[in-house]
């Protein structure tokens, strides 16, 4: 596996803008090697982590807090209260507010939701949303519209969203999101493309999107990054993570 060029480190500019490292990761309810999972997250040095399939049942808060602690982060929002999506953040973030959103339940389908927050890094204010969209294509398309509506209603100029979309870039929900938001990997590929399944990745169903005004400095699966081993990627969960470096202007 080829080594990925390093992404820019987190920093705050003299004009108040901020380079923010964002990671999206489906962690399969922490049913795999949690130590490997934490090592991958920590090595990516993220400011924000958008999780999918976070623990939702017995002692789910304790499990999520354990992952955050072992990754050098803190819990921001989500988990069972968002039906799976969750957010972690570094101590660099100043949290303005959080909100967990449950989406309408379709009979015969899993409950879905969004974990959302508004945070600041220096003078940069950003709304963030983690999602795990439906396996059903009609429901998924409707949820894509709800995602865009939720971002538009957060009252912030700059937004970042990501998660497990359960379809690739040729899907109509993926395309719907890409019409309003920037697909970070397509804009600045710096890392692996495919995120599923871990041992033989052949599909890009996990993605990060940035709103208008956010500059994508690089995005991709962090193969070959210092501290990110292929063994840990294979042991941590059944998806591969997506890491992006974004420059967010001062608000």
Secondary structure, DSSP 8 states (H G I E B T S, - for coil): ----------EE-TTS-EEEEEEEEE-GGG-S-HHHHHHHHHHHT-SEEEEES---STTHHHHHHHHHHHTT-EEEEESGGGTT-EEEE-TT-EEEEEEEEE----TTS---EEEEEEEEETTEEEEEEEEE--SSHHHHHHHHHHHHHHHHTT--SEEEEEEE-SS-TTSHHHHHHHHHSEEHHHHSB-SB---BSSTT--B--EEEEE-TT-EEEEEEB-TT-TT--HHHHHHH-SB--EEEEEEE---
